[in-house]
């Protein structure tokens, strides 16, 4: 990644079994206090549920190398080697854009928290859906020796020129023993959201992201 990590924080836990603190980007202050590589992202009031009291993080990738990504990153999450972790988020990609690209989620393993050496292995999920908030997810088993992990929310730009932008909201890494049930519930919510007046929602998104 061309965008480097900032100083790493300690492992944190959020409510309702989510290992991520501040997964909903409710305020700019919450984003600044609980995420890393902060210059990569900008807090916005665009929320996937249209909640006026919450928001999301926007990443604008204008790097000059093809196929590169710019991420915002969670602090180190304590994990158990051999345990399976689900991970998910919602993404919104405006269209048209100045460059092609896609949203990517990835879990990257560490030997320990908060600053153990990064391993070479990571597991990723991606989405290139445009003009609609889209739920996407992945699953990974912590390898032997991995006692920590970071979730990366990344805007990946395909060509070298132009800018690609994406919004992220509701990042989720549940405790391993809760992964199956809570991610199933999140997927059900995603299906319900897609059935809710997509024409009204998408029209609103296009208007609000016209200046992205």
C-alpha positions in Angstrom: 0.0 0.0 0.0 1.3 3.4 -0.8 -0.6 5.0 2.0 1.3 4.1 5.2 0.1 3.1 8.7 0.0 5.7 11.5 0.9 4.8 15.1 -1.0 1.7 16.2 -3.5 1.8 19.1 -4.4 -0.8 21.6 -7.0 -3.5 21.0 -10.5 -2.3 21.6 -14.0 -3.9 21.7 -17.3 -2.4 20.8 -20.8 -3.2 21.8 -23.0 -6.1 20.7 -20.0 -8.5 20.0 -18.4 -6.3 17.4 -14.6 -6.3 17.8 -14.4 -2.8 16.1 -14.8 0.3 18.2 -16.8 3.1 16.4 -17.9 1.0 13.4 -20.7 3.3 12.5 -18.7 6.6 12.0 -21.4 8.5 14.0 -19.2 11.6 14.3 -16.0 13.0 12.9 -14.5 13.0 16.5 -15.4 9.3 16.8 -13.7 8.5 13.5 -10.6 10.4 14.5 -10.3 8.7 17.9 -10.9 5.1 16.7 -9.4 4.6 13.3 -5.9 4.7 11.8 -4.3 6.1 8.6 -6.7 9.0 9.1 -5.5 11.3 6.2 -6.7 8.6 3.8 -10.4 9.2 4.8 -12.8 12.0 5.4 -15.8 11.8 7.7 -19.1 12.6 5.9 -22.8 12.9 6.9 -23.8 10.3 4.2 -25.2 7.4 6.2 -26.4 4.1 4.8 -29.6 4.3 6.9 -30.0 8.0 6.2 -29.6 8.6 9.9 -29.1 12.4 10.5 -27.1 11.5 13.7 -24.6 9.3 11.9 -22.3 9.3 8.9 -19.6 7.4 7.0 -16.0 7.6 5.9 -15.2 8.7 2.3 -11.9 7.7 0.7 -10.7 9.5 -2.5 -8.0 7.5 -4.3 -5.9 9.8 -6.5 -2.6 7.8 -6.4 -0.7 7.8 -9.6 0.0 4.1 -9.8 -2.5 1.6 -11.4 -4.1 -1.0 -9.2 -3.2 0.7 -5.9 -5.4 1.1 -2.8 -5.8 3.7 -0.1 -7.2 2.4 3.2 -8.5 3.5 6.6 -7.6 0.8 9.2 -8.9 -0.3 12.6 -6.6 -0.5 15.6 -5.3 -3.9 16.3 -8.0 -6.4 17.2 -7.1 -9.3 19.5 -7.8 -12.7 17.8 -7.3 -16.4 18.5 -5.2 -18.5 16.1 -7.3 -21.1 14.4 -10.6 -19.2 15.1 -12.7 -18.2 12.1 -13.7 -14.6 11.7 -16.4 -13.1 9.5 -16.0 -9.4 8.4 -18.4 -7.1 6.6 -19.2 -3.5 5.8 -21.5 -1.4 3.6 -20.1 0.6 0.7 -21.5 3.3 -1.6 -19.7 4.1 -4.8 -20.8 7.2 -6.7 -21.1 7.2 -10.5 -19.9 8.5 -12.9 -16.3 8.8 -11.6 -13.0 10.0 -13.0 -11.5 6.5 -12.7 -12.6 2.9 -12.4 -12.2 1.0 -9.1 -13.8 -1.0 -6.4 -14.3 -1.2 -2.6 -12.3 -3.8 -0.7 -12.4 -5.2 2.8 -9.5 -7.2 4.1 -8.3 -8.7 7.4 -4.5 -8.5 7.8 -3.0 -10.6 10.6 -0.4 -9.5 13.2 1.8 -11.6 15.5 0.4 -9.7 18.4 -1.3 -6.4 19.4 -0.7 -3.6 19.3 2.4 -3.6 17.1 3.5 -7.2 16.3 5.0 -7.8 12.9 2.6 -8.0 10.0 2.3 -11.3 8.3 2.2 -11.6 4.5 -1.3 -13.2 4.5 -4.6 -11.5 4.4 -8.1 -12.3 3.3 -10.2 -9.8 1.2 -13.7 -9.3 -0.1 -14.6 -6.7 -2.8 -17.6 -4.9 -4.3 -17.9 -2.7 -7.4 -21.6 -2.0 -7.2 -22.4 1.7 -7.9 -25.2 4.1 -6.8 -26.6 1.9 -4.0 -25.4 1.1 -0.5 -24.2 -2.5 -0.8 -23.4 -5.0 1.9 -20.4 -7.2 1.3 -18.5 -9.7 3.6 -15.8 -12.3 3.9 -14.5 -15.0 6.2 -11.0 -15.9 7.3 -9.3 -18.2 9.8 -6.6 -16.7 11.9 -3.4 -18.6 11.0 -1.0 -20.1 13.5 0.9 -17.4 15.3 -1.6 -14.6 14.6 -2.9 -13.0 17.8 -4.0 -9.7 16.3 -5.6 -8.4 13.1 -6.5 -5.1 11.4 -9.6 -4.6 9.2 -8.8 -2.5 6.2 -11.4 -0.5 4.3 -9.8 0.3 1.0 -10.6 2.3 -2.2 -8.8 0.5 -5.0 -8.2 2.5 -8.2 -7.7 0.4 -11.4 -6.0 2.9 -13.8 -3.1 5.2 -13.0 -4.9 8.4 -13.8 -8.0 10.0 -12.3 -9.7 9.7 -8.9 -11.8 6.9 -7.5 -14.1 7.5 -4.5 -16.0 5.2 -2.2 -17.9 5.5 1.1 -17.8 2.9 3.9 -20.2 2.4 6.8 -21.1 -0.2 9.5 -17.8 -2.1 9.6 -18.3 -5.4 11.5 -16.0 -8.1 12.8 -18.0 -10.2 15.3 -16.6 -12.5 18.0 -15.9 -15.9 16.5 -18.6 -17.7 18.4 -21.1 -15.2 17.2 -20.0 -14.9 13.6 -22.6 -17.2 11.9 -25.7 -15.8 13.6 -24.8 -12.1 13.6 -23.5 -12.1 10.0 -26.7 -13.9 8.9 -28.7 -11.2 10.6 -26.6 -8.5 8.8 -27.2 -10.2 5.5 -31.0 -10.3 6.2 -30.8 -6.6 6.9 -29.0 -6.1 3.6 -31.8 -7.9 1.8 -34.4 -5.9 3.5 -32.6 -2.7 2.7 -32.5 -3.6 -1.0 -36.2 -4.0 -1.0 -36.9 -0.6 0.5 -37.7 1.9 -2.2 -34.5 1.7 -4.2 -35.5 4.4 -6.6 -36.1 6.9 -3.9 -32.9 6.0 -2.1 -30.6 5.9 -5.2 -32.0 9.2 -6.4 -31.2 10.8 -3.0 -27.6 9.3 -3.1 -26.9 10.7 -6.6 -28.0 14.2 -5.5 -26.0 14.1 -2.3 -22.8 12.8 -3.9 -22.8 15.0 -7.0 -19.8 16.9 -5.7 -17.8 13.8 -4.7 
